């Protein structure tokens, strides 16, 4: 998947000869990320918010004071244009010449002219969550950030732009979603450096295998310590690390030969230290998902296969149980090409042919042959193939049931950065099937799945952090994971965060926020959300008291009980809805 991501990293302060405690600059950061937009015309992104959160964690380790705004945030924490401008102004207000400020803007961007008929070049804009496409007055100007907010207040400005640099098409003529910043270098303020994630005309990529955009993945590696030189992480060493890292084969394989992603630095900046690490960089082990080195370098033909694979993974991540339907929809026109590409050695094509054999789609059902191809595809780095094998061993479909083999297959899938395989391995540890029962291992593998973008695991990770199951209790981290799960569309997370605000668990009690999250979940079909929001309406907590609204939601819950697969939970909800309706004097 391609995406536009704009990151601005601004540092203030001059080089000093001594490093006394008094000379240390104040270090602050404003990080903004948007995956999903309120207005039409913007393609949803996968990892813009994940990149913001990952960079934030690393900056906190380097002693930065971090403020984060997300598209999925609430109130002042929501990444609207007004909130971004207010947060930026507030951030620079107390800063002085020696201080360091970091601004990260992650999401879509556009290059637009302020006046439709203007003869000047377009201006670069970041698209906040409430942006309107092609409307510059609704977007956040990069020039405004640099010239009006930072330049008058901060000595040194360093800007990272991780955005597609193709000029956005005219959507009024039926073109694709604009996501780019053309990025021609304009006049930069004094002591300003800009680091683009790609050349003009190129695209910025994000990958499920990494759980990040390629550029941000490398930036996080650098901040984590890979860019350290003699224990210091500086702007210069981060730029050097990212530039070199994105030429490594384990990352260039994700770029089509004809469409590479080459980061480009511009401007000049005196040596400035971002932070220090206590151990040499070569002793550090990155905890970012390991990138399998076995996949071949991606060609344009391979990119089509990868896009099809991403669509299947997206469907699984969204909770779809109809993957066979997806195979059927494609196989009628693609099977012959898949077979040719599989014979030529493509691991992804082998996965698709195996799927057709396994489900009996356009090919005679042959699960034994399918398992052989799934294994070949898995050994070629396709994590979903290992997941399919694990599921077959776990359920005994087409092969003798073997939980130990299922665990081994899921583990190989997880090591190939397949989030759903990591989640399925966590389930085996939670039950003790084929592996020793272990709450700690359950948490470990679901956390990996969450970091790889699997929404259900984000929710489960949040619950375990909230309740201290397999990990030390940490309500603040739980809230962060609930928020990430909500951004990914998980309705149980919406309801759970509502409960935390309703009961004051790890947060100040807030009936209005609780009601808002309950309503969010209810609107999306969550039965617990319907029950809880109906109860808030019945008693008037955080929302206008309305018996009619309460009855509506209780009845809607009863009508929707067929969506609950757990018989015991379905029965409990049914009894709750019926009881509350009786209390209100209403019939079911």
Secondary structure by P-SEA (a helix, b strand, c coil): cbbbbbbbbbbbbccccccccccccbbbbbbbbbcccccccccccccaaaaaaaaaaaaaaaccbbbbbbccccccccccaaaaaaaaaaaaccccccbbbbbbbccbbbbbbccccccccbbbbbbcccccccccccbbbccccccccccccccbbbbbbbccccccccccccccccccccccccccccbbbbbbcccccbbbbbbccccccaaaaaaaaaaaccccccccccaaaaaaaaaaaaacccccccccccbbbbbbbccccccccccccccccccccccccccccccccccaaaaaaaaaaaaaaaaaaaccccaaaaaaacccccaaaaaaaaaaccaaaaaaaaaaaaacccccccaaaaaaaaaaaaaaccaaaaaaaaaaaaacccccccaaaaaaaaaaaaaaccaaaaaaaaaaaaacccccccaaaaaaaaaaaaaaccaaaaaaaaaaaaacccccccaaaaaaaaaaaaaaccaaaaaaaaaaaaacccccccaaaaaaaaaaaaaaccaaaaaaaaaaaaacccccccaaaaaaaaaaaaaaccccccaaaaaaaaaaaaaaaaaacccc
